[in-house]
Each structure stands twice: as structure tokens, then as C-alpha cells.
Amino acid sequence: MIKPRPWLSRIEPYRPGVHASSEDGSLASNESPLGASPQVAQAVAEAAAGAHHYPDPLAGELRGELARLHQVAPEQILVGNGSDELIFLLAWAYLAHGGRAVCADPAYRMDEISSQVVGAHLTKVPLRAWAHDLDAMAKADADIAYVVNPHNPTGTALPLAALERFVAESRARLVVVDEAYIDFTDDPSTTTAMPLAREGRVAVLRTFSKIHGLAGLRVGYLVADSAIVETLRKIRAPFSVGVLAQAAGLAALRDAGHHQAVRRHTLTHREALTSLVTRAGYQVVPSQANFVLVEARDETELIDRLAGHGVAVRPGSALGVPGTVRISVPTTRGLELVERALA
Ligand SMILES: Cc1ncc(COP(=O)(O)O)c(C=O)c1O
């Protein structure tokens, strides 16, 4: 029987969060509690008529709107099959065969897995007070430095000023800022690294899986120097973003009202979730994302308590932070389930 390349044996497969029996109780994967915009279903139904055509490899229409939104040239944007695809492309292009990367410990699992897959050397720098230790990360000699802002699974966020300092001081050739949760920060405009993506040493990743509620359709994008986009285009599967996903992304982007509603819901329910978990006697890491990390010396006890009321959450031990539990911001009904479980 053929054997995989030897370094692959060190990789722990990604373990996705599990769903509860109800939508309201499914709080393990940071999905949108309000779902996608109603415009998405209609756009997908219309796009299905063109299912026999290959998709536009560059998702031109979506790319054009994203370029206008972020005030960059379309050539600086690459739309991918979720941001996870783009993370893998970056690893193949800039880390394969002995490249070096630095990330936080715990890392976003795909940053870790992709660098292991391509045989890179990965330095993991422990968090300080639940946030990236940028001073320590800056000292690492690396081709790529990964910054997840807000960080998953802690929910802590760094201001743009801290990222600017990091980019100036870091030894990394490229800083990848993963902004999957940026829309849930108190002030995205002073947190996003998007202004730095125009310069060449910074690539910003965004996803439609969180605030836009399209996790099941797989759309994400990268904003970076056009030379980086050109390089990634060479190595990607050309039709990785399907016609339904492209149509859904466009419809979601155009529904600013839904975007605002999900943001408002997330901020109010995050506060309510934080205060009810705190009242129940747990410490909660102050979050800028659509989840909260709860300190629970006995993870299993808290997980079982929630499961008894139909709530599924993510064990911290599966995310590199044993002794914690990550709970996604729920619907109003989901909040009641959590409240009952903790009463
Ligand atoms: C930090 C971070 N980046 C990227 C992703 C994945 O995004 P996508 O669904 O676009 O692949 C996630 C999903 O949980 C995430 O937490």
C-alpha cells in the first residue's frame, strides 16, 4: 500500500464542531445566528439556471464590487473557496519546501495544518493575556507571520496601530491578517488592517462565512499586492468558487441592511451571553468576535450541562486552550437555552 509523505503523519485532522438537535442550540462553529440574507436564496435559485457553465475563475463581478468596497484595484483581490482555500494557497506559494512561519499559540488550525502540509517550519508564540504577543512574534525569522484579528478562539482584537507597529518591526516577509471576525469588533474601521494591504507586505483575508452567513457555500477573499494575487492564481484550481457561491456572495454583499442587523444582533447578544455566563460564576474573555471563550476548569462538566439543554459548544481542548469552552453568539432562543442550562 502506498504511504503518504512522512511529514503528513504528524498532522492531526481538523475536527469540525458538531451541531445540536436544534438550530438555536448549535453554538459550536461561530455560524450566523440570523442566517444569510433573504436575497441570497433568490440569487442562488436564479444562478442555478447557469449550473452547466463553468464559473468565472476570477469571480469578476464579485471581485469588482469588493474592489470598490475596499478601494483597491480588482487585481488586488482573489476570491476563494472560503478563506481556508486562500490560506492553503499562501502556504504552497510562500512556505513550501522548508519555508518558515510564525503564528500565535493557539493558532487558527488551518494556518497550522497548511504549513505542516507543505513542509514548513512553524514557530508558535504563546498568547499573552489571551492576545497575540506581537513583540515576541516580531522577533521570529519567518516568510509568513499569521495574525488572526480578532483572534479565534479567544475573541481578543488588536487595534490597527498595533498591527502597523508589528508590520514595521516584524522580520516576516509577509504578514497575513485573517479578519474572519472583523465585522463584530466595536469599531472595525480602527481595527482592520485593510489600509496596509495596499502596500505589499500585508495580505488581508476575509470570509463570507460569518457576518454574511454563507459558511455552507464557501466564499472568502484575499486583498494583497497584485503580484501576490498573480502568484496564487498560478497554483489554484481555476474553478474553485462555483456559480452559486459567486451569486450568493454578490447578493449578500449588496444587502447592507442584513449585514447591519447581524452586527447589531451579535453585539447585543454577545453582551447578554457574557453577562449571563459571568453571573453563573465563570470568567469570560472579553470578546470582539461572534463567540466568547469561557474559562471552565472542568470543561466536560460545563459542556455536559449545556448539552443537557440541547446546546452544543466547542471544547477548548479541541482548540488548543484546555480548561475553556467556546460558545458562539446565539439566537434569542439559544440564549434562553444557555440561561436555563446555567441556572
Ligand atoms: C480565523 C478564521 N479564519 C478563517 C475561517 C474559515 O473561513 P472560511 O469559512 O471562509 O474558510 C474561520 C472559520 O471558523 C476562522 O475562524
The ligand as an SDF file (V2000), in Angstrom:
LIG
                    3D

 16 16  0  0  0  0  0  0  0  0999 V2000
   -9.9190   32.7160   11.9730 C   0  0  0  0  0  0  0  0  0  0  0  0
  -10.6770   32.0180   10.9060 C   0  0  0  0  0  0  0  0  0  0  0  0
  -10.2840   32.1210    9.6360 N   0  0  0  0  0  0  0  0  0  0  0  0
  -10.9400   31.5140    8.6320 C   0  0  0  0  0  0  0  0  0  0  0  0
  -12.0600   30.7430    8.8990 C   0  0  0  0  0  0  0  0  0  0  0  0
  -12.7150   29.9860    7.7880 C   0  0  0  0  0  0  0  0  0  0  0  0
  -13.3000   30.7560    6.9040 O   0  0  0  0  0  0  0  0  0  0  0  0
  -13.9520   30.1100    5.5890 P   0  0  0  0  0  0  0  0  0  0  0  0
  -15.2480   29.5120    6.0060 O   0  0  0  0  0  0  0  0  0  0  0  0
  -14.0800   31.2910    4.6950 O   0  0  0  0  0  0  0  0  0  0  0  0
  -12.9990   29.0810    5.0450 O   0  0  0  0  0  0  0  0  0  0  0  0
  -12.5190   30.6070   10.1870 C   0  0  0  0  0  0  0  0  0  0  0  0
  -13.6900   29.7750   10.4610 C   0  0  0  0  0  0  0  0  0  0  0  0
  -14.0690   29.4510   11.5260 O   0  0  0  0  0  0  0  0  0  0  0  0
  -11.8040   31.2430   11.2190 C   0  0  0  0  0  0  0  0  0  0  0  0
  -12.1740   31.1030   12.4880 O   0  0  0  0  0  0  0  0  0  0  0  0
  1  2  1  0
  2  3  1  0
  2 15  2  0
  3  4  2  0
  4  5  1  0
  5  6  1  0
  5 12  2  0
  6  7  1  0
  7  8  1  0
  8  9  2  0
  8 10  1  0
  8 11  1  0
 12 13  1  0
 12 15  1  0
 13 14  2  0
 15 16  1  0
M  END
$$$$
